[in-house]
Amino acid sequence: METIASPPRLAKAAYSSTTGECIVDERRLDWEGDRRLCKFGKRKGKMNSLDLLSSRRSIREFKARELTRTEIESVLEHAVAVPNHRLTQPWRFYVMGPESRRAFGLVLGGRKARKLENSAAAEALMQKVADEHASLPCMIAVAILQNENPEIREEDYAAGMMAVQNIAIAAVAVGLGTHIKTGAVMDDPGAREAIGVADGERVIAMVNVGEAAVVPAAKPRRSASEVTRWMA
Ligand SMILES: Cc1cc2nc3c(=O)[nH]c(=O)nc-3n(C[C@H](O)[C@H](O)[C@H](O)COP(=O)(O)O)c2cc1C
């Protein structure tokens, strides 16, 4: 066990979707007072479910390759497998092509540009955000049907977010990465139009999916034991 003073950084998993092999560079972190103790290890073998959970990162830089319909469908098939009280199956997925991504990006960029006084700078920002969205390998808007009953509505939101989580984990399993995004833009009428979301549905997350160009290091987190109380 090596003691380090700086926060943990490296936690990389290289995964081959063809052979199912993965090499995980691990730093297992334990706390001892305010010191982080770090253990290095290297494992080679099939990626198991726990590796999938621990190697998922929010991916902000994707390779340019557009995803195939088969790849996207294989991920979404796992999204609908989540627990769901009353089996309401509230989720609806909108796989956005380059045109709808650009339209969404223009709305998002427009919202960001509101803070700018210079109109040329505002226009440039809008176009930049639109271009960034148009060039994503894949973007999926996840929506849920809005139930009239508040209790069911809350349960459905939870189940919808679990579907989002399954998208993120299934993506890792097939050698892809995701970035989940939310925000007020999801309720913007222009964004809703770009997505094509139906009336009576609420957009709960925008998920970028693709082959990761850069897999960031794990961010430091509090351990579960720190935030767990064991009751008699
Ligand atoms: C519900 C939800 C909403 C999020 N919204 C955003 C967002 O709007 N913008 C963003 O950059 N990241 C967003 N993220 C990603 C988080 O910032 C990210 O998960 C966090 O920084 C931890 O990094 P990691 O996912 O690599 O572990 C969101 C994540 C979740 C679960």
The ligand as a Gaussian input file, in Angstrom:
#p B3LYP/6-31G(d) Opt

LIG

0 1
 C      -28.850000      13.767000     -13.800000
 C      -27.512000      14.237000     -14.302000
 C      -27.411000      15.451000     -14.954000
 C      -26.196000      15.898000     -15.453000
 N      -26.148000      17.084000     -16.114000
 C      -24.981000      17.514000     -16.627000
 C      -24.935000      18.729000     -17.374000
 O      -25.952000      19.382000     -17.578000
 N      -23.743000      19.133000     -17.859000
 C      -22.613000      18.391000     -17.657000
 O      -21.538000      18.813000     -18.116000
 N      -22.625000      17.228000     -16.973000
 C      -23.785000      16.763000     -16.455000
 N      -23.823000      15.580000     -15.774000
 C      -22.607000      14.779000     -15.625000
 C      -21.950000      15.042000     -14.281000
 O      -21.356000      16.302000     -14.295000
 C      -20.907000      13.921000     -14.027000
 O      -21.593000      12.713000     -13.864000
 C      -20.063000      14.217000     -12.796000
 O      -19.187000      15.287000     -13.071000
 C      -19.228000      13.020000     -12.358000
 O      -18.359000      12.605000     -13.386000
 P      -18.398000      11.121000     -13.946000
 O      -19.762000      10.925000     -14.579000
 O      -17.286000      11.043000     -14.964000
 O      -18.191000      10.199000     -12.791000
 C      -25.025000      15.113000     -15.273000
 C      -25.134000      13.884000     -14.610000
 C      -26.356000      13.449000     -14.141000
 C      -26.441000      12.123000     -13.429000

